[in-house]
């Protein structure tokens, strides 16, 4: 730190100089030397004097108090408890039963097989959809996918499916679309044809991570890597054929190269059907369907965002791994390096509002529980 002379010290130095000036004509050369020595000592004392002027106190950053956030329920996949849980954002403390509005895991009572129960690890996706008079949830985990009745949780269709399944979507005809990152495919299973039907159409897509139906284009948005060129892309697929025997072809007019590598999430942007939320390992973006352009999301362009979406009010909700947060939160997931114990909330303009922290949780994905596709 640089030394600063105090105001009081300067005053003392000036007084010493004035005295020296008055005495100097009356003394000999030796006396002048003594006076110079006195003046020097006075100056050093002035410089060394402690200032009475103190710096303003440092005000610590203000951490906003938790607030209730009215809106749709939020679905969280929890690797620690191996449950899908629907939380109420209006409840401040998510460590209470009041916050947990619905919990699900496959059981024999819900008509799931022992193999499906064994492979279930907490989920990698959850989407709530309405078909006619029925509400159905499409969900998946690394080696399993299912359609269940909501809120009963009863099995409608399910399969044990290897391939590291990352995303699931219910199509309007009752079939289910899946994306598998290790399997390097997007599939549509003819789930409408029976609870155990195993017929599917397949589209090759390396590191396939997301599927989202879009009634506006009558197609399925997918994200991954071109198997030939290795380009990291967002594109759409046309689902044709019949309900019992579907086919998949790319709608190349919607293909766009991602701004950064390793696409992860595709979510509806509620309030504007021309936009989509997109995340990659390198950033988070808003995709314009008409111009096929990406713009940075307002939430500070965070990296490794695993799940993002917005409430109909515009509020943004997201999760990113504790391993990628700096500093790492005191309450964090110790089970793996791709999950978190924290869910963050932002205004529509990108200002951080607060978070919900669940002790011991390992949340991988968050979804706004809203039955609109777009």
C-alpha positions in Angstrom: 0.0 0.0 0.0 1.3 3.4 -0.9 2.2 5.7 2.1 -0.1 8.8 2.5 0.8 11.9 4.5 -2.0 12.8 7.0 -3.5 16.3 7.0 -2.5 16.8 10.7 1.1 15.8 9.9 1.3 18.3 7.1 0.1 21.0 9.5 2.8 20.1 12.0 5.4 20.3 9.3 4.3 23.7 8.2 4.5 25.0 11.8 8.1 23.7 12.2 9.1 25.4 8.9 7.6 28.7 10.2 9.6 28.5 13.4 12.8 27.7 11.5 12.2 30.7 9.2 11.8 33.0 12.2 14.9 31.8 14.0 17.3 31.3 11.1 18.6 34.9 10.8 19.6 34.9 14.5 21.8 31.8 14.5 25.2 30.7 13.3 26.0 28.1 10.7 26.1 25.3 13.3 22.7 26.5 14.7 21.2 26.4 11.2 22.4 22.8 10.9 20.6 22.0 14.1 17.4 23.7 12.9 17.6 21.8 9.6 17.8 18.6 11.6 14.8 19.6 13.7 12.9 20.4 10.5 13.8 17.1 9.0 12.6 15.2 12.1 9.4 17.2 12.1 8.8 16.3 8.5 9.4 12.6 9.1 7.1 12.7 12.1 4.5 14.5 9.9 4.7 11.8 7.3 4.6 9.0 9.8 1.7 10.4 11.8 -1.5 8.3 11.6 -4.3 9.9 9.8 -7.5 10.6 11.6 -9.2 10.4 8.2 -10.5 6.8 7.9 -11.6 4.9 4.8 -15.3 4.3 4.5 -16.4 0.9 5.9 -16.6 -1.9 3.4 -20.2 -3.0 3.0 -20.5 -6.8 2.4 -22.6 -7.9 -0.6 -26.2 -8.3 0.2 -27.6 -11.8 -0.2 -31.3 -11.5 -1.1 -33.7 -13.2 1.3 -35.5 -16.2 -0.2 -38.7 -15.2 -1.8 -41.7 -17.2 -3.1 -41.8 -17.5 -6.9 -45.3 -18.1 -8.2 -45.4 -20.2 -11.2 -45.7 -23.8 -12.6 -44.2 -26.7 -10.7 -40.6 -27.6 -11.5 -39.6 -31.2 -12.2 -36.2 -32.2 -10.9 -34.4 -35.5 -11.6 -32.5 -36.5 -8.5 -29.7 -39.0 -8.8 -29.1 -39.1 -5.1 -32.6 -40.4 -4.1 -33.4 -41.9 -7.5 -36.6 -40.0 -7.7 -38.4 -37.6 -10.0 -39.7 -34.8 -7.8 -42.0 -31.9 -8.6 -41.3 -28.8 -6.5 -43.4 -25.8 -5.8 -41.3 -22.6 -6.5 -43.7 -20.6 -4.3 -42.4 -22.6 -1.2 -39.2 -21.0 0.1 -37.7 -24.0 1.8 -37.3 -27.0 -0.5 -36.1 -29.3 2.3 -39.7 -29.5 3.5 -42.6 -31.8 2.5 -44.6 -28.7 1.7 -42.3 -28.0 -1.3 -42.4 -31.5 -2.7 -45.8 -31.8 -4.5 -45.2 -35.1 -6.3 -42.6 -37.8 -6.2 -42.1 -40.8 -8.5 -40.0 -43.9 -8.9 -41.0 -47.1 -10.7 -42.5 -49.8 -8.6 -44.2 -53.1 -9.2 -47.4 -51.5 -7.8 -47.2 -49.1 -10.8 -46.8 -52.1 -13.1 -43.1 -51.8 -13.8 -40.8 -54.8 -14.2 -38.0 -55.8 -11.9 -35.5 -54.9 -14.7 -36.9 -51.5 -15.1 -36.9 -50.8 -11.4 -33.3 -52.0 -11.1 -32.1 -49.8 -14.0 -33.8 -46.6 -12.8 -31.3 -44.1 -11.5 -33.4 -40.9 -10.9 -34.1 -39.7 -14.4 -32.6 -37.7 -17.2 -35.8 -36.0 -18.5 -39.4 -35.3 -17.7 -42.1 -33.7 -19.9 -45.8 -33.3 -19.0 -48.2 -33.4 -22.0 -52.0 -33.6 -22.5 -53.6 -35.8 -25.0 -57.4 -35.4 -25.4 -58.6 -35.9 -21.8 -55.5 -37.6 -20.4 -52.3 -36.1 -18.9 -49.2 -38.1 -19.6 -45.6 -37.7 -18.6 -42.8 -38.8 -20.9 -39.6 -39.6 -19.0 -36.3 -41.4 -19.3 -33.2 -42.5 -17.5 -29.9 -43.7 -18.9 -31.2 -47.2 -19.7 -34.9 -46.8 -19.6 -37.8 -44.8 -20.9 -41.5 -44.7 -20.1 -44.9 -43.0 -20.5 -46.9 -42.8 -17.3 -50.3 -41.5 -16.4 -50.2 -38.3 -14.3 -50.6 -37.9 -11.4 -51.1 -41.6 -10.6 -47.7 -42.6 -12.0 -49.2 -45.8 -13.6 -47.3 -47.4 -16.5 -48.6 -46.7 -20.0 -45.6 -47.9 -21.9 -42.0 -48.6 -21.0 -38.8 -50.3 -22.1 -35.3 -51.0 -20.9 -33.2 -49.3 -23.6 -29.4 -49.2 -23.4 -27.6 -46.2 -25.0 -27.5 -43.5 -22.3 -31.0 -42.1 -23.0 -31.0 -38.3 -22.3 -34.3 -37.0 -23.5 -37.9 -38.1 -24.0 -41.0 -36.5 -25.7 -44.6 -37.6 -26.2 -45.8 -37.1 -29.7 -49.4 -36.0 -30.4 -50.3 -39.5 -31.7 -49.2 -41.3 -28.5 -45.8 -42.4 -29.7 -42.6 -41.5 -27.8 -39.4 -39.9 -29.1 -36.0 -40.6 -27.4 -32.5 -39.3 -27.8 -29.5 -41.4 -26.7 -26.0 -39.9 -26.4 -24.0 -43.2 -26.3 -26.4 -44.9 -28.7 -25.9 -42.0 -31.2 -29.5 -42.1 -32.3 -32.9 -40.5 -32.1 -35.8 -43.0 -32.1 -39.6 -42.9 -32.2 -41.2 -45.9 -30.5 -44.7 -47.0 -31.5 -45.9 -46.7 -27.9 -49.4 -46.0 -29.1 -49.7 -49.6 -30.2 -49.4 -51.2 -26.8 -47.6 -51.1 -23.4 -44.8 -53.4 -24.6 -44.5 -52.5 -28.2 -40.9 -52.4 -29.3 -41.2 -51.1 -32.9 -39.2 -48.0 -33.6 -37.8 -45.7 -36.3 -34.2 -44.5 -35.9 -32.3 -41.4 -37.1 -28.5 -41.5 -36.6 -27.2 -38.6 -34.6 -24.0 -38.7 -32.6 -24.2 -37.5 -29.0 -27.9 -37.0 -29.3 -29.1 -35.2 -26.2 -32.6 -33.7 -26.7 -35.9 -34.1 -28.4 -38.7 -31.5 -28.4 -41.9 -31.6 -30.5 -42.9 -28.4 -32.3 -46.5 -28.2 -33.6 -45.6 -25.1 -35.5 -43.3 -26.9 -37.8 -44.9 -30.3 -37.3 -41.5 -31.7 -36.5 -39.1 -32.8 -33.8 -36.2 -30.6 -32.7 -33.1 -32.6 -31.9 -29.5 -31.7 -30.9 -26.3 -33.6 -31.4 -23.4 -34.2 -33.8 -23.6 -35.0 -37.5 -22.4 -38.6 -37.8 -20.5 -37.8 -41.0 -19.1 -34.3 -40.7 -19.0 -34.3 -36.9 -20.5 -30.8 -36.9 -22.4 -29.9 -33.8 -25.9 -29.1 -34.9 -29.5 -28.3 -34.0 -32.0 -29.7 -36.6 -35.5 -31.0 -36.9 -36.9 -34.3 -38.0 -40.1 -35.1 -39.8 -42.1 -38.0 -38.3 -43.9 -39.9 -41.1 -45.2 -43.4 -41.8 -48.0 -44.7 -39.7 -48.6 -44.7 -35.9 -47.7 -48.4 -35.9 -44.7 -48.1 -38.3 -43.1 -44.6 -38.0 -40.3 -43.2 -40.1 -37.8 -40.3 -39.5 -36.2 -38.0 -42.0 -34.3 -34.7 -41.5 -36.0 -31.4 -42.3 -32.8 -29.9 -43.6 -34.2 -26.4 -43.9 -34.1 -26.1 -40.1 -30.5 -27.3 -39.6 -28.1 -24.8 -37.9 -24.6 -25.2 -36.6 -24.3 -24.6 -32.9 -22.2 -21.6 -31.7 -20.2 -23.9 -29.4 -19.6 -27.6 -29.2 -21.5 -30.4 -27.4 -25.2 -29.5 -27.6 -27.2 -30.5 -24.5 -30.6 -28.9 -24.0 -33.5 -27.8 -26.2 -36.5 -26.3 -24.4 -39.5 -24.3 -25.3 -39.4 -20.6 -24.8 -42.8 -20.0 -23.4 -44.2 -16.7 -24.5 -42.6 -16.7 -28.0 -43.2 -19.8 -30.3 -40.4 -18.5 -32.6 -37.7 -19.0 -30.0 -36.0 -22.0 -28.3 -33.7 -22.3 -25.3 -30.4 -24.0 -26.3 -27.5 -25.0 -24.2 -24.1 -26.5 -25.0 -21.0 -27.2 -22.9 -19.7 -23.8 -24.0 -22.8 -21.5 -23.4 -26.5 -20.9 -23.3 -28.4 -19.4 -26.2 -31.8 -18.3 -27.6 -32.4 -19.7 -31.1 -34.6 -17.9 -33.6 -36.4 -20.4 -35.7 -37.1 -17.9 -38.6 -33.6 -16.5 -39.0 -31.8 -19.7 -37.7 -29.6 -17.5 -35.6 -28.3 -17.9 -32.0 -28.1 -15.0 -29.5 -26.6 -15.3 -26.0 -29.0 -16.0 -23.2 -29.4 -13.1 -20.7 -28.2 -15.2 -17.8 -24.5 -14.3 -18.2 -23.8 -17.0 -20.9 -23.1 -19.7 -18.3 -21.3 -22.9 -19.3 -22.4 -26.6 -18.8 -26.0 -25.7 -18.2 -27.8 -29.1 -18.1 -31.4 -27.8 -17.9 -33.0 -24.4 -18.6 -36.5 -23.1 -19.2 -38.8 -20.2 -18.4 -42.1 -19.8 -16.5 -45.0 -18.3 -18.5 -44.2 -15.1 -16.5 -40.8 -15.0 -18.1 -38.8 -16.0 -15.0 -35.8 -18.2 -16.0 -34.9 -21.4 -14.2 -31.7 -23.4 -14.7 -29.4 -26.0 -13.2 -25.6 -26.5 -13.8 -23.2 -28.9 -12.1 -21.7 -28.0 -8.8 -18.3 -29.1 -10.3 -18.6 -26.2 -12.7 -19.6 -23.5 -10.3 -16.9 -21.2 -8.9 -16.8 -21.2 -6.0 -18.3 -24.6 -5.5 -21.3 -24.3 -3.2 -21.0 -25.4 0.5 -24.0 -27.6 -0.1 -23.3 -29.6 -3.2 -23.6 -32.9 -4.9 -20.8 -35.3 -4.1 -22.2 -38.3 -6.0 -21.1 -37.2 -9.5 -19.7 -34.2 -11.4 -22.7 -33.5 -13.6 -25.4 -32.7 -11.0 -26.2 -30.0 -8.4 -28.0 -29.3 -5.2 -29.0 -25.8 -6.4 -31.7 -24.5 -8.7 -31.2 -20.9 -9.8 -33.8 -18.3 -10.6 -33.4 -15.3 -12.8 -35.6 -12.5 -14.1 -36.6 -12.5 -17.7 -33.8 -9.9 -18.2 -31.2 -12.2 -16.7 -30.8 -10.7 -13.2 -30.2 -13.4 -10.6 -33.0 -13.5 -8.1 -32.1 -16.3 -5.8 -31.9 -20.1 -5.5 -33.4 -23.2 -3.9 -30.9 -25.6 -2.3 -31.8 -29.1 -1.3 -29.5 -30.8 1.1 -28.0 -34.0 -0.3 -29.7 -33.6 -3.7 -28.1 -34.3 -7.0 -30.3 -32.6 -9.6 -29.4 -33.3 -13.2 -32.2 -31.8 -15.2 -34.9 -29.2 -14.5 -38.2 -28.9 -16.5 -41.0 -26.4 -16.1 -44.1 -28.6 -15.7 -46.2 -27.1 -18.4 -48.2 -29.2 -20.9 -47.8 -26.8 -23.8 -45.3 -28.1 -26.4 -44.3 -24.5 -27.3 
